[in-house]
């Protein structure tokens, strides 16, 4: 076969393969291949959709922004964001089992889709779901923390953060002509959205702390 013809055919085949879905992250992903679960094992799969914008290498991408870690009102020092995150990490690992798969969410945040997390998730009367997720990445041993706020039909803000409450990645899931579309969340909106989630968790952590500890082997607190 002529070399030019062979090259063209190969390109067509590869293009078709990239447009296929795998049953977990179903839905076409535009531009780059890179969504929550134990409120229902299928929530994460429901977050599949097109991805707009290149994520790059998560290991080498600097933080998008750092959320303020000092908050005071009327002269009274409040819990910092970093302290809140450390407490939520400890509580979630004590109160939940590592049994929630988040293939879509992890992949959209630049992580391996092979991630199973400890998840604390609560649904409000208006359908809004708030979730804090923690796991230790296989291979690297790096602590990964994911915070999100979403509703149905799927739409929300998703954050990969560090133990100091800094944002490493922020992605928005929105609806476009009825279909879910993922795109990077700009610095300002990301900071405002995550601050709102931290405000929610400052109150909700007390409810999480009241829940019984998971019975079984000791869980690393990282």
N, C-alpha and C positions, 0 to 999 in steps of 0.2 A: 504494500500500500504506500502511496505517496506520503512523504514525511509531513507535508502541510495538511493533508487530509486527516492523517492520524492525529496530529496535534489538535485540530479543530474538533474532532469527534471526542477526544479525551476531555476537552474543555466542556463540551456540552454535557457529557456524562457526569462530570464532577459538579457542575452547576445544578443538575437535577438532584444529586445526592444531598447537597447543602440545603435544598428546599424541602427535604423530607422531614417528617417528624418521628420521634422515637417513642411516643406513647406517654412519656413522663413530661417532657417539655414541649408538648404538642403546640403547633402554631408556628408560622414562619418567623425566622429571626433575621431582621434586616441589618446589614452592615457588619455586625460582629456577633459571633456566638459567645457566648461567654463561657419567688417567690414563696402560707404558714401552716401548720398541721395540727397538733393534737386537740384542737377544738373540733376536730373532724379530720380523719386521716386523708381526706381528699382535698383539703383547702389548698395545699401547696400546688397540686396539679391544676387547680382552677385558675392559678395565676399565670399560666402560660400565655404567651403572646409575642408580638413583634418587639424586637429590641432596636432602638435607634441610638446611635452614638457608640464610639469605640471605647471599650473599658481598659484595654492595655493589660500590663502585667501587674496583678494585685500586689505581688511581693515588692515591687519597686515603685509603686505609686505613692507619693506623699499624701498626707492628710489633706482633705479638701478644706477643712476648717476645724478649729478647736472651739468647743463650746466653753463658755466661761465657767470656771471652777470656783468662783468666789461669789457668794450671794449673801447679802445682809439687809435687814429691814429694821428700822427703829433701833439700831444699835445692837440687835441680836444676831449673832452669827448663825446662819442656817447650814444644813448639811450641804456640802459641795457636790457638784455633779459627779466628780470622781469617787467620792465616798458613797454616793447613791449607787453607782454602777458596781462598785466592789461588793456592796451589800446585796444587791440583786443577784449578782453572780453566785455568792455564797448561798443565798436562800433558794434560788432556782435549782441548784445542784443538790440541796438537802431535801427539797419538797417535791421534786419531779424525777422521773426516771428518764434515762437517755434512750428514748424510744420514738422520737418524732423525726421523720425524714423530711428534709427541706431541699430537695434536689433543684427545684426551679429557683427558689429564693437565693440559695447559695450560688448557683451559676450566674444569676443576674448581678450578684454583688462581686463577681470576679473570683469566686472560690470554686473548689471542686464540687461537682454535683453529688459526690459520694459523702454526704454529711448527714449525720444523725445527731440531734441536739436534745439537751434538757430544755424544755419549753414551759414558761409560765404565760398563760394567755387568758384574757378575760373579755367577755362580750357584753357591751352595754345594751340598754333597752332599745336604743336607736340603731342597733346593728353594728356599731363600730367595734372592731376587735383590736385590742392592744396586746402586744406580745414581746416578751424578753426571752432571748435564746442564747444558750452558751454551749460550746463544745471545744474540745482540744483537737486541733487538726491532726489527722493521721500523717505520719511521716515527719512533718516539721515540728510537731509538739507545740505549736503556737496556739495560744488561747484566742478563740474567735467569739465575738459577741455581736448579735444581731437584734436590732430593735425595729419594730414596725407598727404602723397604725393603718388599718385597712377596713373596707366595708364591702358590701355586695350590692350590685354586681362589682366584681373585683376592681378596686381602685385604692391607692394608698401611697404612703411614703415608707421606704425601707432603708435602713442604715446599717452599715458595718462599722462598728466603733471599737476603740481600744479600751483597756481597763482604766485609762485616765479620762474617759468620756470624750475623746477626740474622734471626729468623724474621719474614717478612712475611705468610705465610699457612700454615696447617697443616690438612690434611684427612685424615680417616680413611676407609678403605674397608673395610667389614665385610660379612658375609653375614647376610641376614635372610630366613628361610624359603627358603633356597637362592638368593636373588637378591642381587646386589651393591648396597650402599647407601652413598653418600658423605655425610659429615657433618663439620662443623668439629671439630678436635681441640682440647680445652681446654688452657690454658697449661701446667699441670703435666705432664700426660702428653706434651704436645708437646716440652717441654724435655728430659724424660727420654729420649724416643725418639730425638730428634736427637742428643743426647749419645752415645747408644749407636752411632749411625751414624758419628759423628765418630771414635769409638774404633776402629770397623772400618776406616775409611779411613786412619787414622794408620798402620796396618800395610799396607794394600792399596796405598797410593800408591807404595810401593817397587816392587811388581810392575808397576804401570802405567808407572813411569819406565823400566823395563827394556825395554819394548816399543819397536819401531822407530818413528821419526817418520813421519808421513804424508808421502809425496812429493808435491810440487806447489808452488803459490804460497804465499808466506808468509802465515800466519794471524794476524790481530790477536789479541793477548793480552788486551786490555781491562784 
